[in-house]
Every structure is written in C-alpha cells, then in structure tokens.
Amino acid sequence: MDKEQLIEKTVDYVKHNMENGEVGHDWSHVERVWKMAKRIGIEEKADMFIVEMAALLHDVADWKFHGDGAGELKARTWMETIGVKKEDIESIVHVVENISFKGSGEKEKMSTLEGKVTQDADRLDALGAIGIARALTFAGHAGNPIFDPEIKPRSNMKFSEYKESKEPAINHFYEKLLLLKDRMNTKTGRKLAEQRHKFMEIYLEEFFKEWDGKG
C-alpha cells in the first residue's frame, strides 16, 4: 500500500471512529486541522506523509475524554494494522503524544518539524471564531459557567490542575487561548494566528461591555 492509500484508509477510519465524536473534538475538527496542517506543512517544507497522518490521528482518543495515553495507543494500533513503516509510526506517535496543550506551566515537548506543523494547525483551530465557539460549546457540555467574576483565571497551571479544571469558559481564554499566539512553532503558524488572536480580543472586549451593561 502506498502512502496516498494509507492516508485514504486513515481518513475513512477516523471519520468512522469519530462519527459521534466528543463536542469540539469530532471529525469536523480533525478535518479542519488536517487541511490547515497541509497548508502549513507545504509552506514549511515538512514531510507531508507524517504531517497528514499525525493531523488525522491527533484526536482519535483525546485524553480529556479517554484518559492519558489512549490516543497514542489507538493511533499506533491502527498504523500497525495497515502496515505503516515502524520509523513513521514512531514519528507520528510522537506528535499524537505531545500535541495537546496541558497547562501554561508545562514545558513544550514537541521536537520535530512535522510535530510543530501539526501542533500549530491544531492550535489555530482553538483560536478565532471557531475557537470561541468550541470553548463555549465545551463549557456547556462540561456544565461549566460562561463567566463568574469571583473566579479569577490561573497562571502557570500544571497538567494535573489543568485537566481537573472546572472553571468558567471566559477563564479558558486567559488560561490557554490567548497564550497560543506566542506558542506557535512555525513562521506560517505565527502569521495565521495573528488575526484569530485579534478577533478573540475584540470578542472579549465586547463581552465585558455587555456583561457590565455598557455595551
């Protein structure tokens, strides 16, 4: 099976696997990340097979819903089943394992260009209009409030704190989303993040005006 066929089979697998995907981490999210990863990967001259496979498999079992390590295991098992080369599997699993934001106080561990490209694509989907929609939808799904002025955003959160957080949706902007622009890995990713970041700042300005009855 050639690389194009492996990608096509993986598209079908992920689509089927995520038919009833968790809110904000469904096939539509994966498809957007896949398209963006291809765009960035071409600009950055990355190995596009690794980029495409990593983008497709990056959320196949997200830790927020399935527990630590579930995504890496599921991605590895799938790739072994379809005959992906061992060295490519290791490269792709490295991306799946390290792609997620796990708290502002945690050190980044992504070490390859392909991983950095895929991570930028995933982070771009957490920014801008779609990022706002995903943040609010997830908060509703988790039963978290939109905003509570008595609960202040936290900084330098460790993974253990971040994964247990039940804080308001607006806090998530300050604890993660507004930090992503400066954590982009590639020149292309940084450029694309600028406008989405600005849009979120405008949204928050309007949100607080309306919350305070001034908008």
N, CA, C and O of each residue as an XYZ file, in Angstrom:
860
protein
N       0.844     -1.190      0.000
C       0.000      0.000      0.000
C       0.890      1.253      0.000
O       1.775      1.382      0.846
N       0.659      2.173     -0.941
C       1.494      3.374     -0.970
C       0.975      4.399      0.052
O      -0.067      4.200      0.677
N       1.728      5.498      0.203
C       1.407      6.465      1.251
C       0.053      7.135      1.036
O      -0.668      7.410      1.995
N      -0.286      7.394     -0.215
C      -1.588      8.007     -0.504
C      -2.723      7.086     -0.084
O      -3.732      7.542      0.455
N      -2.560      5.801     -0.328
C      -3.581      4.826      0.078
C      -3.682      4.726      1.599
O      -4.775      4.590      2.148
N      -2.532      4.794      2.275
C      -2.533      4.752      3.745
C      -3.280      5.960      4.312
O      -4.019      5.835      5.288
N      -3.088      7.109      3.706
C      -3.803      8.318      4.147
C      -5.300      8.163      3.895
O      -6.111      8.487      4.762
N      -5.669      7.670      2.719
C      -7.091      7.489      2.385
C      -7.762      6.521      3.353
O      -8.880      6.770      3.804
N      -7.089      5.422      3.674
C      -7.650      4.452      4.622
C      -7.795      5.081      6.007
O      -8.753      4.803      6.728
N      -6.840      5.925      6.365
C      -6.889      6.574      7.674
C      -7.999      7.607      7.738
O      -8.639      7.762      8.778
N      -8.236      8.313      6.646
C      -9.371      9.237      6.588
C     -10.667      8.481      6.870
O     -11.472      8.913      7.696
N     -10.867      7.369      6.195
C     -12.086      6.577      6.396
C     -12.184      6.063      7.825
O     -13.262      6.076      8.421
N     -11.071      5.616      8.371
C     -11.041      5.090      9.745
C     -11.415      6.181     10.751
O     -12.245      5.963     11.633
N     -10.798      7.350     10.609
C     -11.047      8.420     11.574
C     -12.482      8.935     11.440
O     -13.147      9.187     12.444
N     -12.954      9.091     10.212
C     -14.356      9.507     10.006
C     -15.309      8.570     10.731
O     -16.204      9.012     11.451
N     -15.106      7.265     10.533
C     -15.974      6.261     11.164
C     -15.810      6.284     12.683
O     -16.792      6.195     13.421
N     -14.571      6.402     13.140
C     -14.279      6.363     14.565
C     -14.867      7.573     15.298
O     -15.214      7.490     16.476
N     -14.972      8.698     14.581
C     -15.407      9.940     15.225
C     -16.794     10.380     14.774
O     -17.142     11.556     14.885
N     -17.575      9.453     14.275
C     -18.951      9.757     13.845
C     -19.730     10.468     14.950
O     -20.437     11.444     14.702
N     -19.588      9.963     16.163
C     -20.268     10.559     17.311
C     -19.225     11.121     18.269
O     -19.296     10.918     19.481
N     -18.255     11.833     17.699
C     -17.132     12.351     18.474
C     -17.556     13.338     19.543
O     -18.627     13.942     19.475
N     -16.679     13.486     20.544
C     -16.939     14.392     21.649
C     -17.028     15.827     21.135
O     -16.432     16.168     20.113
N     -17.768     16.650     21.844
C     -18.002     18.024     21.426
C     -16.673     18.755     21.206
O     -15.801     18.772     22.075
N     -16.545     19.358     20.019
C     -15.349     20.105     19.677
C     -14.168     19.258     19.259
O     -13.141     19.787     18.834
N     -14.304     17.938     19.376
C     -13.231     17.023     19.009
C     -13.786     15.934     18.090
O     -13.452     14.756     18.223
N     -14.628     16.348     17.172
C     -15.269     15.430     16.247
C     -14.537     15.452     14.899
O     -13.465     16.044     14.774
N     -15.130     14.801     13.899
C     -14.487     14.742     12.590
C     -14.316     16.124     11.970
O     -13.312     16.367     11.300
N     -15.257     17.031     12.172
C     -15.133     18.356     11.571
C     -13.889     19.082     12.101
O     -13.216     19.790     11.352
N     -13.590     18.904     13.385
C     -12.369     19.481     13.954
C     -11.134     18.844     13.305
O     -10.213     19.546     12.885
N     -11.126     17.528     13.228
C      -9.980     16.829     12.633
C      -9.793     17.251     11.178
O      -8.665     17.468     10.733
N     -10.884     17.366     10.444
C     -10.783     17.750      9.039
C     -10.196     19.151      8.890
O      -9.380     19.385      7.998
N     -10.599     20.086      9.750
C     -10.039     21.437      9.695
C      -8.545     21.424     10.013
O      -7.756     22.094      9.346
N      -8.164     20.664     11.028
C      -6.755     20.573     11.403
C      -5.947     19.936     10.279
O      -4.838     20.380      9.982
N      -6.490     18.913      9.662
C      -5.822     18.222      8.542
C      -5.573     19.197      7.385
O      -4.473     19.249      6.837
N      -6.594     19.960      7.023
C      -6.448     20.928      5.928
C      -5.425     22.001      6.273
O      -4.594     22.364      5.440
N      -5.487     22.508      7.499
C      -4.553     23.548      7.914
C      -3.132     23.006      8.013
O      -2.179     23.698      7.656
N      -2.982     21.781      8.492
C      -1.664     21.165      8.589
C      -1.033     21.001      7.209
O       0.175     21.179      7.047
N      -1.851     20.662      6.221
C      -1.327     20.561      4.853
C      -0.865     21.930      4.364
O       0.184     22.052      3.732
N      -1.642     22.937      4.655
C      -1.289     24.307      4.236
C       0.036     24.749      4.868
O       0.922     25.258      4.182
N       0.156     24.548      6.181
C       1.376     24.962      6.875
C       2.551     24.081      6.482
O       3.660     24.574      6.275
N       2.311     22.773      6.379
C       3.381     21.828      6.064
C       4.033     22.090      4.726
O       5.251     21.971      4.588
N       3.233     22.446      3.743
C       3.778     22.765      2.421
C       4.653     24.008      2.508
O       5.743     24.044      1.937
N       4.177     25.032      3.223
C       4.942     26.270      3.382
C       6.265     26.018      4.113
O       7.294     26.609      3.783
N       6.219     25.141      5.099
C       7.395     24.909      5.946
C       8.278     23.770      5.438
O       9.307     23.460      6.038
N       7.864     23.142      4.312
C       8.648     22.059      3.687
C       8.841     20.866      4.623
O       9.951     20.360      4.787
N       7.759     20.439      5.221
C       7.765     19.290      6.125
C       7.501     18.003      5.343
O       7.102     18.048      4.179
N       7.726     16.859      5.987
C       7.376     15.546      5.428
C       5.858     15.432      5.494
O       5.293     15.273      6.577
N       5.200     15.513      4.351
C       3.749     15.640      4.339
C       3.029     14.351      4.723
O       1.892     14.409      5.192
N       3.647     13.205      4.544
C       3.007     11.964      4.990
C       2.880     11.967      6.512
O       1.821     11.650      7.056
N       3.965     12.326      7.190
C       3.925     12.373      8.657
C       2.925     13.431      9.121
O       2.153     13.195     10.050
N       2.941     14.581      8.482
C       2.027     15.669      8.855
C       0.572     15.239      8.684
O      -0.238     15.416      9.593
N       0.242     14.681      7.530
C      -1.160     14.309      7.281
C      -1.638     13.208      8.216
O      -2.741     13.285      8.757
N      -0.819     12.193      8.407
C      -1.215     11.102      9.297
C      -1.345     11.587     10.742
O      -2.274     11.200     11.451
N      -0.418     12.429     11.169
C      -0.485     12.942     12.538
C      -1.722     13.815     12.734
O      -2.398     13.719     13.759
N      -2.018     14.664     11.753
C      -3.203     15.521     11.845
C      -4.486     14.682     11.909
O      -5.395     14.982     12.682
N      -4.544     13.648     11.100
C      -5.734     12.796     11.080
C      -5.914     12.023     12.387
O      -7.041     11.814     12.834
N      -4.812     11.599     12.995
C      -4.892     10.731     14.172
C      -4.728     11.476     15.494
O      -4.787     10.859     16.557
N      -4.522     12.793     15.445
C      -4.137     13.502     16.671
C      -5.199     13.482     17.762
O      -4.873     13.611     18.942
N      -6.463     13.321     17.386
C      -7.548     13.352     18.373
C      -8.367     12.060     18.354
O      -9.535     12.054     18.743
N      -7.753     10.973     17.902
C      -8.522      9.740     17.725
C      -9.028      9.188     19.066
O     -10.007      8.444     19.107
N      -8.355      9.557     20.149
C      -8.849      9.235     21.506
C      -8.291     10.303     22.437
O      -7.298     10.077     23.128
N      -8.932     11.460     22.451
C      -8.418     12.612     23.203
C      -8.347     12.315     24.697
O      -9.262     11.719     25.266
N      -7.235     12.743     25.333
C      -7.027     12.447     26.764
C      -8.121     13.020     27.648
O      -8.411     12.463     28.707
N      -8.741     14.135     27.228
C      -9.769     14.769     28.055
C     -10.988     13.867     28.232
O     -11.727     13.995     29.208
N     -11.188     12.960     27.288
C     -12.354     12.080     27.332
C     -11.989     10.614     27.561
O     -12.799      9.844     28.077
N     -10.756     10.223     27.172
C     -10.385      8.804     27.188
C      -9.240      8.468     28.126
O      -8.919      7.294     28.317
N      -8.612      9.494     28.722
C      -7.508      9.239     29.645
C      -6.142      9.335     28.984
O      -6.018      9.223     27.764
N      -5.123      9.543     29.802
C      -3.757      9.693     29.310
C      -3.295      8.432     28.584
O      -3.501      7.314     29.057
N      -2.668      8.632     27.429
C      -2.083      7.510     26.693
C      -3.018      6.807     25.730
O      -2.566      6.012     24.906
N      -4.323      7.083     25.816
C      -5.283      6.364     24.973
C      -5.096      6.696     23.497
O      -5.200      5.817     22.642
N      -4.819      7.969     23.197
C      -4.659      8.379     21.811
C      -3.446      7.763     21.148
O      -3.523      7.309     20.007
N      -2.316      7.743     21.860
C      -1.096      7.147     21.312
C      -1.293      5.663     21.025
O      -0.876      5.164     19.980
N      -1.932      4.958     21.962
C      -2.155      3.518     21.790
C      -3.061      3.230     20.603
O      -2.793      2.324     19.814
N      -4.135      4.002     20.479
C      -5.090      3.768     19.394
C      -4.465      4.094     18.039
O      -4.670      3.367     17.066
N      -3.698      5.190     17.975
C      -3.033      5.568     16.724
C      -2.010      4.514     16.320
O      -1.948      4.118     15.156
N      -1.212      4.060     17.280
C      -0.184      3.049     16.998
C      -0.816      1.740     16.506
O      -0.360      1.145     15.530
N      -1.862      1.312     17.193
C      -2.526      0.055     16.821
C      -3.068      0.133     15.400
O      -2.928     -0.813     14.625
N      -3.688      1.264     15.059
C      -4.231      1.433     13.715
C      -3.127      1.383     12.666
O      -3.261      0.689     11.659
N      -2.058      2.099     12.889
C      -0.991      2.159     11.893
C      -0.278      0.818     11.726
O       0.133      0.465     10.621
N      -0.133      0.084     12.805
C       0.440     -1.264     12.698
C      -0.484     -2.165     11.880
O      -0.018     -3.005     11.109
N      -1.780     -1.989     12.048
C      -2.771     -2.816     11.329
C      -2.698     -2.612      9.825
O      -2.854     -3.563      9.059
N      -2.460     -1.367      9.395
C      -2.450     -1.082      7.951
C      -1.044     -1.110      7.341
O      -0.884     -0.902      6.139
N      -0.038     -1.363      8.165
C       1.302     -1.568      7.612
C       2.146     -0.324      7.417
O       2.983     -0.283      6.516
N       1.940      0.703      8.253
C       2.813      1.880      8.207
C       4.202      1.481      8.701
O       4.323      0.686      9.633
N       5.246      2.025      8.085
C       6.614      1.693      8.474
C       6.874      2.072      9.932
O       6.378      3.082     10.431
N       7.674      1.224     10.604
C       7.923      1.413     12.038
C       8.451      2.810     12.358
O       7.993      3.443     13.309
N       9.424      3.300     11.560
C      10.000      4.610     11.856
C       8.971      5.735     11.676
O       9.002      6.739     12.388
N       8.058      5.549     10.710
C       6.991      6.544     10.525
C       5.997      6.492     11.681
O       5.513      7.529     12.136
N       5.695      5.288     12.153
C       4.798      5.155     13.306
C       5.361      5.916     14.498
O       4.635      6.648     15.171
N       6.647      5.746     14.760
C       7.259      6.419     15.910
C       7.176      7.939     15.770
O       6.912      8.641     16.746
N       7.402      8.446     14.557
C       7.324      9.888     14.319
C       5.913     10.414     14.538
O       5.722     11.481     15.121
N       4.936      9.664     14.072
C       3.537     10.086     14.181
C       3.048      9.991     15.626
O       2.355     10.886     16.111
N       3.407      8.920     16.303
C       3.005      8.757     17.706
C       3.615      9.854     18.581
O       2.984     10.309     19.535
N       4.834     10.276     18.261
C       5.454     11.396     18.990
C       4.572     12.641     18.909
O       4.421     13.368     19.891
N       3.995     12.880     17.743
C       3.120     14.044     17.570
C       1.845     13.875     18.387
O       1.449     14.781     19.121
N       1.205     12.720     18.261
C      -0.049     12.460     18.976
C       0.156     12.608     20.487
O      -0.701     13.141     21.191
N       1.285     12.137     20.962
C       1.580     12.161     22.398
C       1.800     13.574     22.931
O       1.465     13.864     24.080
N       2.359     14.450     22.106
C       2.800     15.757     22.596
C       2.032     16.953     22.050
O       2.379     18.094     22.356
N       1.003     16.719     21.252
C       0.330     17.819     20.562
C      -0.501     18.701     21.494
O      -0.611     19.905     21.263
N      -1.081     18.123     22.534
C      -2.051     18.860     23.348
C      -1.407     19.884     24.268
O      -0.321     19.669     24.806
N      -2.097     20.995     24.435
C      -1.774     21.968     25.476
C      -2.178     21.353     26.802
O      -3.316     20.912     26.958
N      -1.255     21.316     27.766
C      -1.547     20.647     29.033
C      -1.333     21.548     30.240
O      -1.065     21.078     31.346
N      -1.457     22.850     30.009
C      -1.307     23.800     31.103
C      -0.198     24.792     30.807
O       0.836     24.435     30.242
N      -0.424     26.054     31.199
C       0.535     27.106     30.880
C       1.872     26.926     31.586
O       2.874     27.509     31.174
N       1.896     26.124     32.647
C       3.133     25.900     33.374
C       3.915     24.689     32.902
O       4.967     24.375     33.458
N       3.415     24.005     31.883
C       4.086     22.803     31.382
C       5.008     23.136     30.213
O       4.672     23.969     29.370
N       6.151     22.496     30.165
C       7.127     22.722     29.101
C       6.707     22.001     27.824
O       6.223     20.871     27.876
N       6.894     22.660     26.672
C       6.582     22.046     25.382
C       7.582     20.912     25.085
O       8.775     21.044     25.356
N       7.086     19.809     24.531
C       7.944     18.648     24.273
C       8.014     18.255     22.803
O       8.678     17.278     22.458
N       7.340     19.001     21.933
C       7.353     18.661     20.516
C       8.734     18.949     19.937
O       9.259     20.052     20.088
N       9.320     17.953     19.275
C      10.714     18.105     18.854
C      10.935     18.074     17.344
O      12.036     18.378     16.885
N       9.919     17.715     16.563
C      10.114     17.589     15.120
C       9.368     18.683     14.365
O       8.386     19.233     14.862
N       9.842     18.992     13.160
C       9.155     19.974     12.323
C       7.731     19.528     12.043
O       6.800     20.330     12.117
N       7.558     18.250     11.720
C       6.223     17.729     11.402
C       5.282     17.868     12.602
O       4.102     18.180     12.447
N       5.825     17.630     13.797
C       5.025     17.788     15.003
C       4.655     19.240     15.239
O       3.528     19.546     15.629
N       5.598     20.126     15.005
C       5.348     21.550     15.214
C       4.323     22.080     14.222
O       3.486     22.910     14.575
N       4.383     21.604     12.987
C       3.394     21.983     11.977
C       1.999     21.533     12.404
O       1.048     22.314     12.363
N       1.883     20.276     12.812
C       0.584     19.727     13.204
C       0.056     20.405     14.457
O      -1.140     20.681     14.559
N       0.933     20.673     15.403
C       0.522     21.361     16.622
C       0.012     22.769     16.318
O      -0.982     23.206     16.898
N       0.682     23.479     15.418
C       0.206     24.808     15.026
C      -1.179     24.732     14.402
O      -2.039     25.563     14.694
N      -1.399     23.745     13.547
C      -2.710     23.590     12.908
C      -3.796     23.328     13.947
O      -4.892     23.883     13.860
N      -3.493     22.489     14.919
C      -4.449     22.179     15.981
C      -4.720     23.418     16.828
O      -5.863     23.673     17.208
N      -3.689     24.180     17.121
C      -3.850     25.377     17.946
C      -4.609     26.474     17.212
O      -5.347     27.238     17.835
N      -4.440     26.559     15.922
C      -5.206     27.541     15.154
C      -6.697     27.259     15.240
O      -7.502     28.188     15.182
N      -7.077     26.000     15.378
C      -8.493     25.659     15.484
C      -9.056     26.006     16.866
O     -10.267     25.950     17.080
N      -8.172     26.362     17.798
C      -8.612     26.822     19.115
C      -8.655     28.344     19.193
O      -8.969     28.907     20.243
N      -8.342     29.006     18.090
C      -8.329     30.463     18.034
C      -9.452     30.988     17.140
O     -10.100     30.221     16.428
N      -9.673     32.295     17.184
C     -10.627     32.929     16.281
C     -12.073     32.553     16.552
O     -12.425     32.124     17.650
N     -12.901     32.721     15.536
C     -14.342     32.475     15.679
C     -14.637     31.031     16.054
O     -15.473     30.767     16.918
N     -13.950     30.097     15.403
C     -14.184     28.683     15.711
C     -13.685     28.363     17.112
O     -14.324     27.603     17.839
N     -12.552     28.935     17.495
C     -12.040     28.708     18.840
C     -13.013     29.173     19.913
O     -13.200     28.496     20.925
N     -13.628     30.326     19.692
C     -14.627     30.838     20.641
C     -15.815     29.884     20.719
O     -16.276     29.544     21.809
N     -16.306     29.456     19.559
C     -17.453     28.543     19.529
C     -17.133     27.235     20.238
O     -17.960     26.706     20.981
N     -15.929     26.714     20.008
C     -15.536     25.452     20.645
C     -15.413     25.601     22.154
O     -15.829     24.718     22.904
N     -14.841     26.719     22.603
C     -14.671     26.936     24.043
C     -16.011     27.008     24.759
O     -16.185     26.414     25.823
N     -16.954     27.731     24.180
C     -18.263     27.883     24.807
C     -19.069     26.585     24.749
O     -19.783     26.237     25.689
N     -18.939     25.881     23.627
C     -19.654     24.609     23.498
C     -19.139     23.588     24.497
O     -19.920     22.870     25.121
N     -17.813     23.525     24.646
C     -17.233     22.572     25.598
C     -17.636     22.916     27.028
O     -17.928     22.023     27.823
N     -17.652     24.208     27.358
C     -18.058     24.614     28.704
C     -19.486     24.161     28.996
O     -19.778     23.663     30.083
N     -20.374     24.338     28.015
C     -21.741     23.884     28.194
C     -21.823     22.383     28.366
O     -22.572     21.887     29.207
N     -21.050     21.658     27.566
C     -21.011     20.196     27.654
C     -20.522     19.742     29.030
O     -21.028     18.766     29.585
N     -19.530     20.460     29.577
C     -18.945     20.079     30.866
C     -19.725     20.629     32.064
O     -19.425     20.302     33.212
N     -20.733     21.471     31.783
C     -21.513     22.053     32.863
C     -20.824     23.208     33.557
O     -21.159     23.541     34.694
N     -19.850     23.832     32.875
C     -19.141     24.973     33.442
C     -19.875     26.274     33.108
O     -20.485     26.368     32.043
N     -19.832     27.275     33.982
C     -20.497     28.556     33.687
C     -19.775     29.315     32.579
O     -18.612     29.037     32.287
N     -20.464     30.272     31.961
C     -19.821     31.126     30.964
C     -18.797     32.034     31.643
O     -17.661     32.156     31.185
N     -19.212     32.667     32.737
C     -18.320     33.611     33.411
C     -18.753     33.775     34.862
O     -19.942     33.754     35.179
N     -17.768     33.940     35.732
C     -18.022     34.229     37.141
C     -16.920     35.187     37.601
O     -15.767     34.778     37.740
N     -17.265     36.468     37.839
C     -16.233     37.451     38.205
C     -15.516     37.134     39.507
O     -14.453     37.691     39.780
N     -16.080     36.253     40.308
C     -15.440     35.876     41.575
C     -14.328     34.842     41.383
O     -13.498     34.643     42.270
N     -14.317     34.192     40.229
C     -13.307     33.155     39.962
C     -12.281     33.720     38.986
O     -12.593     33.940     37.816
N     -11.083     33.952     39.453
C     -10.051     34.568     38.631
C      -9.267     33.510     37.838
O      -9.048     32.402     38.328
N      -8.847     33.855     36.613
C      -8.020     32.925     35.821
C      -6.716     32.625     36.551
O      -6.190     33.464     37.282
N      -6.202     31.409     36.338
C      -4.951     30.997     36.970
C      -3.816     30.987     35.951
O      -4.040     30.761     34.762
N      -2.622     31.229     36.418
C      -1.447     31.184     35.543
C      -0.519     30.058     35.981
O      -0.621     29.555     37.100
N       0.395     29.664     35.080
C       1.379     28.612     35.359
C       0.741     27.327     35.880
O       1.223     26.714     36.833
N      -0.354     26.937     35.231
C      -1.052     25.722     35.654
C      -0.294     24.485     35.234
O       0.154     24.380     34.092
N      -0.148     23.542     36.159
C       0.419     22.242     35.854
C      -0.663     21.367     35.213
O      -1.855     21.660     35.313
N      -0.228     20.292     34.558
C      -1.170     19.411     33.863
C      -2.230     18.876     34.818
O      -3.403     18.788     34.456
N      -1.826     18.520     36.029
C      -2.788     17.972     36.997
C      -3.886     18.982     37.317
O      -5.041     18.602     37.509
N      -3.533     20.261     37.374
C      -4.528     21.319     37.630
C      -5.384     21.561     36.401
O      -6.604     21.694     36.495
N      -4.732     21.616     35.248
C      -5.421     21.931     34.002
C      -6.483     20.889     33.669
O      -7.601     21.237     33.287
N      -6.134     19.609     33.814
C      -7.089     18.574     33.401
C      -8.261     18.424     34.365
O      -9.289     17.847     34.010
N      -8.107     18.946     35.592
C      -9.202     18.882     36.563
C     -10.019     20.168     36.609
O     -10.985     20.274     37.364
N      -9.620     21.150     35.791
C     -10.259     22.464     35.861
C     -11.736     22.423     35.474
O     -12.112     21.829     34.464
N     -12.561     23.064     36.297
C     -13.998     23.198     36.009
C     -14.370     24.678     36.009
O     -15.468     25.056     36.418
N     -13.448     25.498     35.551
C     -13.618     26.936     35.655
C     -14.476     27.502     34.521
O     -14.721     26.813     33.531
N     -14.933     28.750     34.658
C     -15.793     29.363     33.630
C     -15.125     29.419     32.254
O     -13.899     29.447     32.144
N     -15.949     29.434     31.220
C     -15.449     29.453     29.843
C     -14.541     30.642     29.581
O     -13.515     30.498     28.916
N     -14.896     31.807     30.088
C     -14.094     33.003     29.826
C     -12.697     32.873     30.435
O     -11.733     33.395     29.873
N     -12.574     32.201     31.551
C     -11.253     31.970     32.145
C     -10.344     31.194     31.197
O      -9.130     31.399     31.177
N     -10.939     30.309     30.419
C     -10.179     29.477     29.489
C      -9.442     30.319     28.443
O      -8.389     29.920     27.947
N      -9.998     31.473     28.119
C      -9.320     32.372     27.188
C      -7.969     32.816     27.761
O      -6.965     32.874     27.051
N      -7.971     33.124     29.052
C      -6.761     33.648     29.691
C      -5.807     32.528     30.123
O      -4.598     32.737     30.220
N      -6.351     31.369     30.374
C      -5.521     30.242     30.822
C      -4.936     29.438     29.665
O      -3.992     28.669     29.850
N      -5.508     29.622     28.459
C      -4.993     28.885     27.296
C      -5.053     29.689     25.999
O      -4.014     29.972     25.401
N      -6.247     30.056     25.560
C      -6.436     30.516     24.182
C      -5.606     31.749     23.824
O      -5.022     31.807     22.742
N      -5.551     32.721     24.710
C      -4.791     33.935     24.419
C      -3.279     33.721     24.526
O      -2.500     34.589     24.133
N      -2.873     32.585     25.049
C      -1.448     32.262     25.151
C      -0.917     31.595     23.885
O       0.294     31.545     23.669
N      -1.813     31.086     23.053
C      -1.387     30.246     21.933
C      -0.634     31.006     20.844
O       0.261     30.447     20.210
N      -0.984     32.267     20.619
C      -0.303     33.041     19.569
C       1.210     33.038     19.779
O       1.974     32.884     18.826
N       1.629     33.205     21.003
C       3.061     33.271     21.296
C       3.699     31.899     21.462
O       4.904     31.791     21.691
N       2.883     30.844     21.345
C       3.404     29.481     21.433
C       3.396     28.775     20.080
O       3.680     27.580     19.997
N       3.071     29.510     19.030
C       3.110     28.910     17.699
C       4.556     28.592     17.338
O       5.474     29.329     17.698
N       4.744     27.498     16.632
C       6.087     26.984     16.348
C       6.697     27.494     15.048
O       7.911     27.681     14.961
N       5.866     27.718     14.044
C       6.355     27.995     12.704
C       6.042     29.428     12.284
O       5.138     30.065     12.825
N       6.796     29.917     11.320
C       6.564     31.259     10.794
C       5.156     31.357     10.212
O       4.456     32.346     10.432
N       4.743     30.333      9.472
C       3.402     30.317      8.874
C       2.329     30.317      9.951
O       1.350     31.059      9.860
N       2.512     29.484     10.974
C       1.549     29.412     12.063
C       1.419     30.721     12.807
O       0.314     31.142     13.147
N       2.547     31.369     13.062
C       2.518     32.653     13.774
C       1.755     33.711     12.987
O       0.989     34.493     13.551
N       1.977     33.724     11.675
C       1.283     34.695     10.819
C      -0.232     34.461     10.834
O      -1.010     35.408     10.944
N      -0.638     33.210     10.725
C      -2.062     32.885     10.698
C      -2.732     33.136     12.047
O      -3.923     33.441     12.107
N      -1.968     33.008     13.121
C      -2.541     33.178     14.462
C      -2.870     34.630     14.780
O      -3.744     34.894     15.605
N      -2.191     35.570     14.145
C      -2.351     36.985     14.482
C      -3.800     37.450     14.386
O      -4.339     38.006     15.343
N      -4.431     37.226     13.235
C      -5.790     37.716     13.026
C      -6.785     37.011     13.949
O      -7.702     37.640     14.478
N      -6.599     35.708     14.138
C      -7.523     34.977     15.009
C      -7.400     35.463     16.459
O      -8.398     35.580     17.170
N      -6.177     35.741     16.881
C      -5.952     36.267     18.227
C      -6.637     37.631     18.399
O      -7.293     37.875     19.412
N      -6.484     38.504     17.420
C      -7.101     39.831     17.484
C      -8.623     39.722     17.572
O      -9.260     40.471     18.312
N      -9.198     38.797     16.823
C     -10.646     38.608     16.837
C     -11.118     38.225     18.239
O     -12.153     38.705     18.700
N     -10.358     37.359     18.920
C     -10.744     36.966     20.273
C     -10.635     38.137     21.249
O     -11.457     38.264     22.156
N      -9.640     38.981     21.072
C      -9.515     40.160     21.927
C     -10.712     41.091     21.740
O     -11.237     41.637     22.710
N     -11.142     41.271     20.487
C     -12.314     42.111     20.196
C     -13.564     41.503     20.830
O     -14.386     42.212     21.410
N     -13.696     40.172     20.710
C     -14.843     39.479     21.304
C     -14.887     39.692     22.819
O     -15.947     39.985     23.372
N     -13.750     39.548     23.487
C     -13.710     39.692     24.944
C     -14.030     41.125     25.365
O     -14.715     41.345     26.363
N     -13.536     42.086     24.610
C     -13.845     43.491     24.905
C     -15.353     43.720     24.861
O     -15.918     44.363     25.746
N     -15.996     43.190     23.830
C     -17.449     43.337     23.693
C     -18.181     42.542     24.780
O     -19.180     43.007     25.329
N     -17.679     41.343     25.086
C     -18.299     40.508     26.126
C     -18.370     41.259     27.447
O     -19.428     41.306     28.074
N     -17.256     41.848     27.879
C     -17.220     42.523     29.177
C     -18.057     43.806     29.169
O     -18.631     44.175     30.194
N     -18.132     44.483     28.030
C     -19.018     45.652     27.929
C     -20.458     45.222     28.179
O     -21.180     45.841     28.961
N     -20.862     44.152     27.502
C     -22.243     43.692     27.650
C     -22.493     43.133     29.044
O     -23.568     43.330     29.611
N     -21.497     42.432     29.599
C     -21.663     41.864     30.948
C     -21.898     42.984     31.975
O     -22.689     42.835     32.905
N     -21.200     44.094     31.785
C     -21.318     45.209     32.720
C     -22.441     46.181     32.358
O     -22.593     47.221     32.998
N     -23.226     45.844     31.334
C     -24.335     46.685     30.928
C     -23.913     47.961     30.228
O     -24.652     48.945     30.233
N     -22.718     47.957     29.617
C     -22.211     49.154     28.962
C     -22.200     49.009     27.439
O     -21.907     49.968     26.726
N     -22.513     47.830     26.948
C     -22.420     47.582     25.519
C     -23.785     47.601     24.846
O     -23.878     47.406     23.634
